[in-house]
Amino acid sequence: MDAADWSFPTAIRFGPGRITELPEVLSLLGIGRPLLVTDEGVVELPILRNTQALLVEADVDAMLYSNLQGNPTEANVNGGLEMLRSANCDGVIAFGGGSALDAGKTIAMMAGQSRPLWDYVDGEETWMLVDPQGILPVVAVPTTAGTGSEVGRAAVILDETTGKKRIPWHPKMLPSMVISDPQLTLGLPPNITAWTGIDARVHAIEAVCSPVYHPMADGIGV
């Protein structure tokens, strides 16, 4: 499997072993003290411990936040936001599946905002309430194939008061860089790898079947 770099529009570094470039990417983005956001299912796996060791070796002082459930909630976001602010973190590493990526992007977006999270969700114009200068840079490190959140400008967060999933979004929620290392998927439970692989295939089928014409989506779907 060959390595490659491209943008869609997020800058992506793809290829086996490219997780080793994480310290370099953080330096390029000016991130010296990142918040490493992952979920409870990934935090015990060797792929995360190896990544933490990589950061320690590069003298990167990363704070770990893993209090995330399968569908991240406002409380999960606020917990990460509190840690980020108290530790004076200057960026976010979102490491894992869709839950970690969505939560990490939302924490980074909320870092410099003055309104509550739900003011920035759902509506077509709500993104205009966001202070773009308050959004911290994000490095997304997906460990599954199915989410696509690493190249999205939105997240899905569960509103526990209503039981509904809501969508905060802003153009600057796009991660600054993606490290897509397929070797990381080898450290996941086989069923997770299989389920998310099927999810990725379904996304491609949806793109091809959509009545809306989008040449890039059509090309990727095929």
N, C-alpha and C positions, 0 to 999 in steps of 0.2 A: 504494500500500500504506500503510495507516494505522498510526500508532504507537499503542501501548497499554501499560498497566501492569497486571499482575495477579500473583496468588500461587497456587502449586500444590504445596506451600505456599511454595516458594521465591519471593522477590520477583523479578519479571522485568520488565525494561524492553525492550520489543520495538519495532523500527521502523528504517527506513533512517536511517543517519547517527548512531545513538545511541551509537556507540563514542566519540563526542566527550564523552559524559557520564562516561567512566571516571574522570578525576581527581576529579569531584564525588562519585562513588560511593565511591572510596577514602577521601576525607575524611569522608564520613558514617559509614564503618565504623571510622574511627580508624587507617587503614593509612597510614603515612608512608614506609615502606621495604619495598615488596613484592618478592617473588621472582616474576618473570615466567616461567612454565613453558610451554614449547611443544616441538614435536618438530622433528626435523631437516628434515622436508619443508616446514615452514612458516617456519622461521627465515630463509630466503633470500627470502621473498616480500614484495612491497611492503606488503601489509596489516599485516605485523608491523612493518616499518620505520616506517610511518606512525603506528602506535600508539605505538611508542617515542618518536617525535618529539613526539607529543601529550603524553606523560608528561614529557618534558624541558621542553617549553614551560610546563607547569604546576609545574615544580620538584619533580617526583616522582622520587626516586632509586631506580629499579627495577633489580634485578639480574636478568640473563638466564640462564636455564638451559634448554638444549635437547638434552641428551644422553639422548634417548629413542628407543627403537626402536618399531616398529609395535605390538608387544604389550609394554608396559613391564614391566621386571623389578625384582626387589628391588634389584639393583645400581643401576638407574636411579633408583629412589626414594632410595636411600642417598646417591647423588651429589648429588641436589637437596637432601636434608636437610642434608648437610655444608655446602653453600654457604649455605643458609638460616641455619644456626646461626652460621657464621663471619662472615656479614655482618649479623647481628642483625636479620634481616627480621622484620616484625611482621604479615605476611599474605601471601597468595598470589594471583596472577592466573593462572588456568588458561586458556590461549589456544590454541584449535585444535580438533582432532577428539577422538575418544574417548580416544586414548592420552594426550594432554596433559591432558585433564580428569581422567581417572582418576589419573594420576601426581600432578597438582597437588593434588587432594583428599587423596591418601594422604600426601604430604609434609606438608601442613598438619596432618593428624591426628597424624602421628608427631612433630611438632615438640616436643611436651612429654611424650612417653611415655618410660618407662624400660625397657620390655620390647622384645624384637625383634618385627619386623613380623608374623611368622607366628604369634605368640601371639594376634593379633587377627582371625584369619580363620576363615571357613567355619562354625563352630558357632553354634547359636542363642543361646548365652549369652556368646560371646567378647566381644561389644561391652561387656559389663559390666566387663571388665578395663581398658578405656580410661579414662584420666583426662580427663574432658570439659574441664577447665580448661586442659589442655595443647593443645587444638585451636585452631589459628589460623583467622581468617576467610578465606574464599575468595570471590573474584569470578570467576565463570565466564564466558568469552567464547567460545561455540561458533562455529566457522567452517564446520561442516557440519550437515546436517539429520538425520543418521541415528543419532546416538549416544544422546541422552537423558540422558547422564551429568550434564548440568548441573542436572537436577532429581532426581538420585538420591542416596541415602544410602550408597552402596557404590561400590567400584571393583573392577576386575579386573586382577590383577598376576600375571605369569608367574613361577612357581617353577622356576628353571632346573635345580635339582638333581633334580627329578622330571619336568619337562616338563609340569606341570599348571598351569592357570590357577586362582588362588585369590582369594577375595573378602574383603578387609577391609571392615568396615562399622561405622557408628555413626550414630545420628540426627543428630549435629552435623557429620557429613561433608557434609550438604546445604550447598551454597554459600550464603553470606549474601545474594548478589545475582547475578543473571544479566543480562548485556547481550547480547541477541539481535538482532544487526544483520544483516539479510539482504544488505546490500551487501558484507559481508565474504566471502560465498560467491563473489562475482564475481571475486575475486582468486585463486581456486583453479584448478588444472588442470581442464578440463571433465570428464574422466573421473571425478575424485574427486567433483565435484558430482553427477554422474549416479548414481554407485554409492551415495552416501549418501542421495540422494533416494529411490532404490528401497528402501533399507534402512528409511527412515522410513515408506514406504507398507506395507512388510511388517510393521513393528511395529503399525501401525493394523489391518491384517488380523488379526494374531494376537490383538489385544485384542477385536475383534468376535467372533472364532471361539472364544474361551475359554469353557469351560463354567462358569467362576466368574463370578458376577454382581458387577459393579462399575460403578455408574451413571456415574461420572466417566470411567472408561476407555472405557466403551461410547460415551459422547457424543463424546469426542475421536476415537475410532476411526472413527466414522461421519462 
